[in-house]
Amino acid sequence: MIEVVEAGRCIACDRCIEVCPTRVFDRGPDGVPVIARHDSCQTCFQCEAYCPTDALFVAPLVDPAPADSPYRDPTLLEDSGLLGGYRRELGWGGGRPLGARTAIGPEYPD
């Protein structure tokens, strides 16, 4: 379930709003998405996967995390590598250069 929108990382690109199949987010007055319909989250991880700045964290839970949960602490999530961790696992984040040329790897030199 979506637990964190880290405003300091967010660039207000609206990707999370666009990819969410259940319309969990509303655009906030400052452009940062707001979790407006928490209970509608299906834990599909699409918002986290498509966030280009790793500003979102979806906890592997089917119910909202309690207020004191580590899943709601952006600092702890960042320090543990969980913030942006899903994108890294997919190979979409973590500093990997974009482009088809880099996707094939070094075994295919120029």
The first five atom37 places (N, CA, C, CB, O) and aatype in JSON, in Angstrom:
{
  "aatype": [12, 9, 6, 19, 19, 6, 0, 7, 1, 4, 9, 0, 4, 3, 1, 4, 9, 6, 19, 4, 14, 16, 1, 19, 13, 3, 1, 7, 14, 3, 7, 19, 14, 19, 9, 0, 1, 8, 3, 15, 4, 5, 16, 4, 13, 5, 4, 6, 0, 18, 4, 14, 16, 3, 0, 10, 13, 19, 0, 14, 10, 19, 3, 14, 0, 14, 0, 3, 15, 14, 18, 1, 3, 14, 16, 10, 10, 6, 3, 15, 7, 10, 10, 7, 7, 18, 1, 1, 6, 10, 7, 17, 7, 7, 7, 1, 14, 10, 7, 0, 1, 16, 0, 9, 7, 14, 6, 18, 14, 3],
  "atom_mask": [
    [1, 1, 1, 1, 1],
    [1, 1, 1, 1, 1],
    [1, 1, 1, 1, 1],
    [1, 1, 1, 1, 1],
    [1, 1, 1, 1, 1],
    [1, 1, 1, 1, 1],
    [1, 1, 1, 1, 1],
    [1, 1, 1, 0, 1],
    [1, 1, 1, 1, 1],
    [1, 1, 1, 1, 1],
    [1, 1, 1, 1, 1],
    [1, 1, 1, 1, 1],
    [1, 1, 1, 1, 1],
    [1, 1, 1, 1, 1],
    [1, 1, 1, 1, 1],
    [1, 1, 1, 1, 1],
    [1, 1, 1, 1, 1],
    [1, 1, 1, 1, 1],
    [1, 1, 1, 1, 1],
    [1, 1, 1, 1, 1],
    [1, 1, 1, 1, 1],
    [1, 1, 1, 1, 1],
    [1, 1, 1, 1, 1],
    [1, 1, 1, 1, 1],
    [1, 1, 1, 1, 1],
    [1, 1, 1, 1, 1],
    [1, 1, 1, 1, 1],
    [1, 1, 1, 0, 1],
    [1, 1, 1, 1, 1],
    [1, 1, 1, 1, 1],
    [1, 1, 1, 0, 1],
    [1, 1, 1, 1, 1],
    [1, 1, 1, 1, 1],
    [1, 1, 1, 1, 1],
    [1, 1, 1, 1, 1],
    [1, 1, 1, 1, 1],
    [1, 1, 1, 1, 1],
    [1, 1, 1, 1, 1],
    [1, 1, 1, 1, 1],
    [1, 1, 1, 1, 1],
    [1, 1, 1, 1, 1],
    [1, 1, 1, 1, 1],
    [1, 1, 1, 1, 1],
    [1, 1, 1, 1, 1],
    [1, 1, 1, 1, 1],
    [1, 1, 1, 1, 1],
    [1, 1, 1, 1, 1],
    [1, 1, 1, 1, 1],
    [1, 1, 1, 1, 1],
    [1, 1, 1, 1, 1],
    [1, 1, 1, 1, 1],
    [1, 1, 1, 1, 1],
    [1, 1, 1, 1, 1],
    [1, 1, 1, 1, 1],
    [1, 1, 1, 1, 1],
    [1, 1, 1, 1, 1],
    [1, 1, 1, 1, 1],
    [1, 1, 1, 1, 1],
    [1, 1, 1, 1, 1],
    [1, 1, 1, 1, 1],
    [1, 1, 1, 1, 1],
    [1, 1, 1, 1, 1],
    [1, 1, 1, 1, 1],
    [1, 1, 1, 1, 1],
    [1, 1, 1, 1, 1],
    [1, 1, 1, 1, 1],
    [1, 1, 1, 1, 1],
    [1, 1, 1, 1, 1],
    [1, 1, 1, 1, 1],
    [1, 1, 1, 1, 1],
    [1, 1, 1, 1, 1],
    [1, 1, 1, 1, 1],
    [1, 1, 1, 1, 1],
    [1, 1, 1, 1, 1],
    [1, 1, 1, 1, 1],
    [1, 1, 1, 1, 1],
    [1, 1, 1, 1, 1],
    [1, 1, 1, 1, 1],
    [1, 1, 1, 1, 1],
    [1, 1, 1, 1, 1],
    [1, 1, 1, 0, 1],
    [1, 1, 1, 1, 1],
    [1, 1, 1, 1, 1],
    [1, 1, 1, 0, 1],
    [1, 1, 1, 0, 1],
    [1, 1, 1, 1, 1],
    [1, 1, 1, 1, 1],
    [1, 1, 1, 1, 1],
    [1, 1, 1, 1, 1],
    [1, 1, 1, 1, 1],
    [1, 1, 1, 0, 1],
    [1, 1, 1, 1, 1],
    [1, 1, 1, 0, 1],
    [1, 1, 1, 0, 1],
    [1, 1, 1, 0, 1],
    [1, 1, 1, 1, 1],
    [1, 1, 1, 1, 1],
    [1, 1, 1, 1, 1],
    [1, 1, 1, 0, 1],
    [1, 1, 1, 1, 1],
    [1, 1, 1, 1, 1],
    [1, 1, 1, 1, 1],
    [1, 1, 1, 1, 1],
    [1, 1, 1, 1, 1],
    [1, 1, 1, 0, 1],
    [1, 1, 1, 1, 1],
    [1, 1, 1, 1, 1],
    [1, 1, 1, 1, 1],
    [1, 1, 1, 1, 1],
    [1, 1, 1, 1, 1]
  ],
  "atom_positions": [
    [[0.85, -1.17, 0.0], [0.0, 0.0, 0.0], [0.89, 1.23, 0.0], [-0.96, 0.0, 1.22], [1.91, 1.27, 0.7]],
    [[0.51, 2.25, -0.78], [1.3, 3.48, -0.85], [1.36, 4.11, 0.54], [0.69, 4.48, -1.87], [0.34, 4.29, 1.2]],
    [[2.56, 4.45, 0.98], [2.74, 5.03, 2.31], [3.45, 6.37, 2.3], [3.51, 4.07, 3.17], [3.19, 7.2, 3.17]],
    [[4.34, 6.61, 1.33], [5.16, 7.82, 1.38], [5.18, 8.5, 0.02], [6.58, 7.49, 1.84], [5.41, 7.87, -1.02]],
    [[4.95, 9.8, 0.04], [5.26, 10.69, -1.08], [6.26, 11.69, -0.51], [3.94, 11.41, -1.68], [5.9, 12.57, 0.27]],
    [[7.52, 11.55, -0.92], [8.59, 12.4, -0.39], [8.64, 13.69, -1.21], [9.97, 11.66, -0.43], [9.18, 13.72, -2.31]],
    [[8.06, 14.76, -0.65], [7.91, 16.03, -1.37], [9.25, 16.61, -1.8], [7.19, 17.04, -0.5], [9.33, 17.26, -2.84]],
    [[10.3, 16.39, -1.03], [11.6, 16.93, -1.36], [12.21, 16.32, -2.62], [0.0, 0.0, 0.0], [13.07, 16.94, -3.25]],
    [[11.78, 15.13, -2.98], [12.27, 14.46, -4.19], [11.34, 14.66, -5.38], [12.46, 12.97, -3.93], [11.76, 14.54, -6.53]],
    [[10.09, 14.96, -5.11], [9.06, 15.03, -6.15], [9.31, 16.21, -7.09], [7.67, 15.15, -5.51], [9.66, 17.31, -6.64]],
    [[9.14, 15.98, -8.39], [9.28, 17.04, -9.39], [7.93, 17.41, -10.01], [10.26, 16.61, -10.5], [7.87, 18.12, -11.01]],
    [[6.85, 16.92, -9.4], [5.48, 17.24, -9.83], [5.25, 16.91, -11.31], [5.18, 18.72, -9.58], [4.66, 17.7, -12.04]],
    [[5.72, 15.74, -11.73], [5.58, 15.33, -13.12], [4.24, 14.66, -13.42], [6.7, 14.39, -13.49], [3.88, 14.49, -14.58]],
    [[3.51, 14.28, -12.39], [2.2, 13.63, -12.49], [2.24, 12.18, -12.99], [1.33, 14.43, -13.4], [1.18, 11.61, -13.25]],
    [[3.41, 11.57, -13.12], [3.47, 10.18, -13.59], [2.71, 9.26, -12.66], [4.93, 9.72, -13.71], [1.99, 8.38, -13.13]],
    [[2.84, 9.43, -11.36], [2.14, 8.55, -10.42], [0.63, 8.69, -10.55], [2.57, 8.86, -8.97], [-0.11, 7.71, -10.47]],
    [[0.19, 9.9, -10.76], [-1.25, 10.15, -10.94], [-1.74, 9.48, -12.21], [-1.55, 11.68, -10.99], [-2.82, 8.89, -12.23]],
    [[-0.94, 9.56, -13.26], [-1.32, 8.99, -14.55], [-1.35, 7.46, -14.55], [-0.39, 9.46, -15.62], [-2.24, 6.87, -15.16]],
    [[-0.39, 6.82, -13.88], [-0.3, 5.36, -13.97], [-1.13, 4.62, -12.93], [1.13, 4.95, -13.82], [-1.33, 3.41, -13.06]],
    [[-1.63, 5.29, -11.92], [-2.4, 4.62, -10.87], [-3.73, 4.14, -11.41], [-2.62, 5.57, -9.67], [-4.55, 4.95, -11.85]],
    [[-3.97, 2.83, -11.4], [-5.21, 2.3, -11.95], [-6.45, 2.6, -11.11], [-5.09, 0.82, -12.12], [-7.57, 2.51, -11.61]],
    [[-6.27, 2.97, -9.85], [-7.42, 3.22, -8.98], [-7.51, 4.67, -8.52], [-7.36, 2.31, -7.77], [-8.28, 4.99, -7.61]],
    [[-6.72, 5.54, -9.14], [-6.78, 6.98, -8.89], [-6.62, 7.33, -7.41], [-8.11, 7.53, -9.41], [-7.41, 8.08, -6.83]],
    [[-5.59, 6.79, -6.81], [-5.3, 7.01, -5.4], [-4.88, 8.46, -5.12], [-4.2, 6.05, -4.93], [-5.16, 8.99, -4.05]],
    [[-4.2, 9.09, -6.09], [-3.61, 10.41, -5.88], [-4.47, 11.54, -6.43], [-2.24, 10.46, -6.52], [-5.19, 11.38, -7.41]],
    [[-4.36, 12.68, -5.76], [-4.82, 13.96, -6.29], [-3.59, 14.85, -6.38], [-5.96, 14.61, -5.38], [-2.63, 14.67, -5.63]],
    [[-3.62, 15.79, -7.28], [-2.52, 16.75, -7.38], [-2.72, 17.79, -6.29], [-2.46, 17.41, -8.81], [-3.77, 18.43, -6.22]],
    [[-1.72, 17.98, -5.46], [-1.79, 18.98, -4.4], [-1.62, 20.38, -4.95], [0.0, 0.0, 0.0], [-1.2, 20.54, -6.1]],
    [[-1.93, 21.4, -4.16], [-1.83, 22.78, -4.62], [-0.41, 23.17, -5.04], [-2.29, 23.71, -3.53], [-0.23, 24.08, -5.86]],
    [[0.6, 22.49, -4.48], [1.98, 22.77, -4.85], [2.49, 21.87, -5.97], [2.88, 22.62, -3.64], [3.66, 21.93, -6.35]],
    [[1.6, 21.03, -6.51], [1.97, 20.11, -7.59], [2.37, 18.73, -7.11], [0.0, 0.0, 0.0], [2.37, 17.78, -7.89]],
    [[2.7, 18.6, -5.83], [3.1, 17.31, -5.28], [1.84, 16.46, -5.08], [3.87, 17.49, -3.93], [0.85, 16.94, -4.53]],
    [[1.87, 15.2, -5.53], [0.69, 14.36, -5.36], [0.37, 14.11, -3.89], [0.9, 13.03, -6.06], [1.25, 14.04, -3.03]],
    [[-0.91, 13.99, -3.63], [-1.42, 13.73, -2.29], [-2.12, 12.37, -2.32], [-2.39, 14.87, -1.81], [-2.86, 12.08, -3.26]],
    [[-1.89, 11.56, -1.31], [-2.58, 10.28, -1.2], [-4.0, 10.59, -0.74], [-1.85, 9.29, -0.21], [-4.25, 10.78, 0.45]],
    [[-4.93, 10.64, -1.69], [-6.3, 11.07, -1.41], [-7.23, 9.91, -1.11], [-6.84, 11.86, -2.57], [-8.2, 10.06, -0.37]],
    [[-6.95, 8.76, -1.68], [-7.81, 7.59, -1.5], [-6.95, 6.38, -1.13], [-8.65, 7.3, -2.79], [-6.81, 5.43, -1.9]],
    [[-6.37, 6.45, 0.05], [-5.43, 5.44, 0.53], [-6.02, 4.03, 0.43], [-5.03, 5.73, 1.98], [-5.33, 3.1, 0.0]],
    [[-7.26, 3.88, 0.82], [-7.88, 2.55, 0.82], [-8.12, 2.0, -0.58], [-9.2, 2.61, 1.55], [-8.42, 0.81, -0.73]],
    [[-7.98, 2.83, -1.6], [-8.14, 2.35, -2.98], [-6.87, 1.73, -3.54], [-8.59, 3.48, -3.87], [-6.91, 1.1, -4.6]],
    [[-5.75, 1.89, -2.85], [-4.48, 1.37, -3.34], [-4.53, -0.15, -3.42], [-3.31, 1.82, -2.42], [-4.95, -0.82, -2.48]],
    [[-4.1, -0.67, -4.58], [-4.08, -2.12, -4.8], [-2.69, -2.71, -4.61], [-4.59, -2.44, -6.2], [-2.48, -3.9, -4.87]],
    [[-1.74, -1.91, -4.16], [-0.36, -2.33, -3.96], [0.22, -2.91, -5.26], [-0.27, -3.37, -2.83], [0.89, -3.94, -5.24]],
    [[-0.06, -2.25, -6.37], [0.44, -2.71, -7.67], [1.86, -2.21, -7.95], [-0.49, -2.26, -8.79], [2.52, -2.71, -8.86]],
    [[2.33, -1.23, -7.19], [3.68, -0.67, -7.28], [3.91, 0.16, -8.55], [4.69, -1.79, -7.24], [5.04, 0.58, -8.79]],
    [[2.89, 0.41, -9.35], [3.08, 1.16, -10.59], [3.57, 2.58, -10.31], [1.78, 1.21, -11.38], [4.46, 3.08, -11.0]],
    [[3.01, 3.23, -9.31], [3.43, 4.6, -9.0], [4.9, 4.64, -8.63], [2.58, 5.19, -7.86], [5.64, 5.5, -9.11]],
    [[5.33, 3.72, -7.79], [6.73, 3.68, -7.37], [7.64, 3.34, -8.55], [6.93, 2.66, -6.25], [8.72, 3.92, -8.69]],
    [[7.22, 2.41, -9.38], [8.03, 2.0, -10.53], [8.23, 3.13, -11.52], [7.4, 0.81, -11.22], [9.32, 3.27, -12.08]],
    [[7.2, 3.93, -11.77], [7.28, 4.97, -12.78], [7.77, 6.32, -12.27], [5.95, 5.15, -13.41], [7.99, 7.23, -13.06]],
    [[7.96, 6.46, -10.97], [8.43, 7.73, -10.42], [9.9, 7.95, -10.8], [8.26, 7.77, -8.88], [10.76, 7.19, -10.36]],
    [[10.19, 8.96, -11.6], [11.56, 9.14, -12.07], [12.54, 9.62, -11.0], [11.57, 10.12, -13.19], [13.75, 9.58, -11.22]],
    [[12.05, 10.05, -9.85], [12.94, 10.56, -8.8], [12.89, 9.72, -7.53], [12.57, 11.99, -8.48], [13.43, 10.14, -6.51]],
    [[12.26, 8.56, -7.58], [12.16, 7.68, -6.41], [11.56, 8.4, -5.2], [13.53, 7.14, -6.04], [12.05, 8.25, -4.08]],
    [[10.52, 9.16, -5.44], [9.88, 9.94, -4.38], [8.75, 9.18, -3.69], [9.34, 11.23, -4.94], [8.17, 9.69, -2.73]],
    [[8.43, 7.98, -4.15], [7.3, 7.22, -3.6], [7.77, 5.92, -2.99], [6.26, 6.95, -4.68], [8.76, 5.33, -3.42]],
    [[7.04, 5.47, -1.97], [7.29, 4.15, -1.4], [5.97, 3.44, -1.2], [8.06, 4.26, -0.05], [5.05, 3.94, -0.55]],
    [[5.88, 2.25, -1.78], [4.73, 1.38, -1.6], [5.17, 0.24, -0.68], [4.19, 0.83, -2.98], [6.08, -0.51, -1.01]],
    [[4.51, 0.13, 0.46], [4.83, -0.93, 1.41], [4.18, -2.22, 0.95], [4.37, -0.56, 2.85], [3.09, -2.19, 0.37]],
    [[4.81, -3.36, 1.19], [4.24, -4.64, 0.8], [3.14, -5.08, 1.78], [5.34, -5.71, 0.71], [3.22, -6.16, 2.37]],
    [[2.14, -4.24, 1.92], [1.04, -4.47, 2.86], [-0.29, -4.32, 2.14], [1.13, -3.49, 4.07], [-0.39, -3.61, 1.14]],
    [[-1.32, -4.99, 2.63], [-2.65, -4.83, 2.05], [-3.51, -3.84, 2.82], [-3.36, -6.17, 1.99], [-4.59, -3.46, 2.36]],
    [[-3.05, -3.42, 3.98], [-3.74, -2.41, 4.78], [-2.74, -1.28, 5.07], [-4.3, -3.02, 6.12], [-1.53, -1.51, 5.03]],
    [[-3.23, -0.08, 5.34], [-2.32, 1.02, 5.67], [-1.43, 0.68, 6.87], [-3.11, 2.3, 5.96], [-1.88, 0.04, 7.82]],
    [[-0.19, 1.11, 6.8], [0.75, 0.9, 7.9], [0.34, 1.79, 9.08], [2.22, 1.21, 7.46], [-0.18, 2.88, 8.86]],
    [[0.56, 1.34, 10.31], [0.28, 2.18, 11.47], [1.12, 3.45, 11.43], [0.54, 1.4, 12.77], [2.18, 3.48, 10.79]],
    [[0.67, 4.47, 12.09], [1.35, 5.78, 12.08], [2.81, 5.7, 12.51], [0.61, 6.75, 12.98], [3.63, 6.47, 12.03]],
    [[3.15, 4.77, 13.42], [4.52, 4.66, 13.92], [5.35, 3.63, 13.15], [4.5, 4.3, 15.38], [6.45, 3.29, 13.58]],
    [[4.85, 3.15, 12.04], [5.54, 2.12, 11.26], [6.79, 2.68, 10.58], [4.6, 1.54, 10.22], [6.79, 3.82, 10.13]],
    [[7.85, 1.89, 10.5], [9.04, 2.31, 9.75], [8.73, 2.51, 8.26], [10.15, 1.28, 9.91], [9.46, 3.22, 7.57]],
    [[7.66, 1.9, 7.77], [7.25, 2.07, 6.38], [6.73, 3.48, 6.08], [6.18, 1.06, 6.04], [6.49, 3.82, 4.93]],
    [[6.57, 4.29, 7.12], [6.1, 5.67, 6.93], [7.18, 6.7, 7.23], [4.9, 5.92, 7.82], [6.91, 7.9, 7.21]],
    [[8.38, 6.25, 7.49], [9.48, 7.13, 7.85], [10.41, 7.31, 6.65], [10.26, 6.57, 9.08], [11.23, 6.43, 6.37]],
    [[10.31, 8.44, 5.93], [11.11, 8.63, 4.73], [12.62, 8.55, 4.97], [10.79, 9.94, 4.12], [13.35, 8.04, 4.12]],
    [[13.09, 9.04, 6.1], [14.52, 9.0, 6.4], [14.99, 7.57, 6.55], [14.83, 9.81, 7.67], [16.02, 7.18, 6.0]],
    [[14.25, 6.78, 7.3], [14.6, 5.37, 7.5], [14.54, 4.61, 6.17], [13.67, 4.72, 8.54], [15.39, 3.77, 5.89]],
    [[13.52, 4.9, 5.37], [13.38, 4.23, 4.07], [14.55, 4.58, 3.15], [12.06, 4.62, 3.4], [15.06, 3.71, 2.43]],
    [[14.97, 5.83, 3.18], [16.11, 6.24, 2.34], [17.4, 5.6, 2.84], [16.24, 7.79, 2.34], [18.18, 5.08, 2.05]],
    [[17.62, 5.64, 4.15], [18.84, 5.07, 4.72], [18.95, 3.56, 4.49], [18.89, 5.36, 6.2], [20.05, 3.03, 4.34]],
    [[17.81, 2.87, 4.47], [17.81, 1.42, 4.28], [17.83, 1.01, 2.82], [16.61, 0.8, 4.97], [17.96, -0.17, 2.5]],
    [[17.69, 1.98, 1.91], [17.67, 1.67, 0.49], [16.31, 1.27, -0.05], [0.0, 0.0, 0.0], [16.19, 0.89, -1.21]],
    [[15.29, 1.34, 0.79], [13.95, 0.96, 0.33], [13.3, 2.04, -0.54], [13.07, 0.67, 1.52], [12.53, 1.71, -1.44]],
    [[13.6, 3.3, -0.29], [13.06, 4.37, -1.12], [13.79, 4.3, -2.46], [13.23, 5.79, -0.44], [14.98, 4.59, -2.55]],
    [[13.07, 3.92, -3.5], [13.66, 3.7, -4.82], [14.11, 2.27, -5.05], [0.0, 0.0, 0.0], [14.61, 1.94, -6.12]],
    [[13.93, 1.43, -4.06], [14.38, 0.04, -4.17], [13.65, -0.77, -5.22], [0.0, 0.0, 0.0], [14.25, -1.63, -5.86]],
    [[12.38, -0.52, -5.41], [11.61, -1.28, -6.4], [12.11, -0.98, -7.81], [10.1, -0.97, -6.29], [12.26, -1.89, -8.63]],
    [[12.38, 0.28, -8.09], [12.91, 0.66, -9.41], [14.27, 0.01, -9.65], [13.02, 2.19, -9.54], [14.55, -0.44, -10.76]],
    [[15.11, -0.03, -8.63], [16.42, -0.67, -8.78], [16.25, -2.15, -9.1], [17.26, -0.5, -7.5], [16.95, -2.68, -9.96]],
    [[15.32, -2.81, -8.39], [15.09, -4.24, -8.65], [14.62, -4.48, -10.07], [14.06, -4.79, -7.66], [14.95, -5.5, -10.68]],
    [[13.85, -3.55, -10.6], [13.38, -3.66, -11.99], [14.48, -3.32, -12.99], [12.18, -2.76, -12.21], [14.36, -3.62, -14.18]],
    [[15.54, -2.68, -12.51], [16.59, -2.21, -13.4], [16.27, -0.87, -14.02], [0.0, 0.0, 0.0], [16.88, -0.49, -15.02]],
    [[15.31, -0.14, -13.43], [14.87, 1.15, -13.97], [15.55, 2.32, -13.29], [13.38, 1.29, -13.83], [15.5, 3.43, -13.8]],
    [[16.18, 2.11, -12.18], [16.74, 3.23, -11.43], [18.17, 2.95, -11.01], [0.0, 0.0, 0.0], [18.85, 2.1, -11.57]],
    [[18.6, 3.68, -10.01], [19.92, 3.47, -9.45], [21.05, 3.96, -10.32], [0.0, 0.0, 0.0], [22.15, 3.41, -10.28]],
    [[20.81, 4.99, -11.12], [21.87, 5.58, -11.91], [22.12, 4.93, -13.25], [0.0, 0.0, 0.0], [23.05, 5.33, -13.95]],
    [[21.34, 3.97, -13.62], [21.54, 3.33, -14.92], [21.25, 4.32, -16.04], [20.63, 2.08, -15.06], [20.19, 4.94, -16.04]],
    [[22.18, 4.48, -16.99], [21.93, 5.41, -18.09], [20.76, 4.94, -18.94], [23.18, 5.56, -18.96], [20.54, 3.74, -19.12]],
    [[20.01, 5.88, -19.47], [18.87, 5.55, -20.3], [19.31, 5.22, -21.71], [17.86, 6.71, -20.31], [20.37, 5.66, -22.16]],
    [[18.51, 4.45, -22.41], [18.75, 4.2, -23.82], [18.94, 2.73, -24.14], [0.0, 0.0, 0.0], [19.48, 1.97, -23.34]],
    [[18.49, 2.34, -25.31], [18.59, 0.96, -25.75], [20.05, 0.51, -25.86], [17.89, 0.79, -27.09], [20.36, -0.65, -25.59]],
    [[20.92, 1.41, -26.24], [22.33, 1.07, -26.41], [22.93, 0.56, -25.09], [23.12, 2.27, -26.92], [23.73, -0.37, -25.1]],
    [[22.56, 1.16, -23.98], [23.11, 0.74, -22.7], [22.42, -0.52, -22.18], [22.99, 1.86, -21.67], [22.96, -1.2, -21.31]],
    [[21.24, -0.83, -22.67], [20.5, -1.99, -22.19], [21.13, -3.29, -22.63], [19.06, -1.93, -22.67], [20.94, -4.31, -21.96]],
    [[21.87, -3.31, -23.72], [22.42, -4.56, -24.22], [23.67, -4.98, -23.48], [22.71, -4.44, -25.69], [24.04, -6.15, -23.51]],
    [[24.32, -4.06, -22.82], [25.45, -4.4, -21.96], [26.78, -4.37, -22.66], [0.0, 0.0, 0.0], [26.86, -4.19, -23.88]],
    [[27.86, -4.54, -21.88], [29.22, -4.4, -22.41], [29.64, -5.55, -23.32], [30.19, -4.27, -21.28], [30.63, -5.43, -24.04]],
    [[28.93, -6.67, -23.3], [29.33, -7.81, -24.12], [29.14, -7.55, -25.61], [28.56, -9.04, -23.71], [29.54, -8.38, -26.44]],
    [[28.53, -6.42, -25.98], [28.33, -6.03, -27.36], [29.05, -4.7, -27.61], [26.82, -5.93, -27.7], [28.4, -3.66, -27.66]],
    [[30.36, -4.73, -27.78], [31.1, -3.46, -27.94], [30.77, -2.78, -29.26], [32.6, -3.71, -27.86], [30.2, -3.38, -30.17]],
    [[31.15, -1.53, -29.34], [30.91, -0.74, -30.57], [31.57, -1.36, -31.77], [31.42, 0.69, -30.39], [31.47, -0.83, -32.88]]
  ]
}
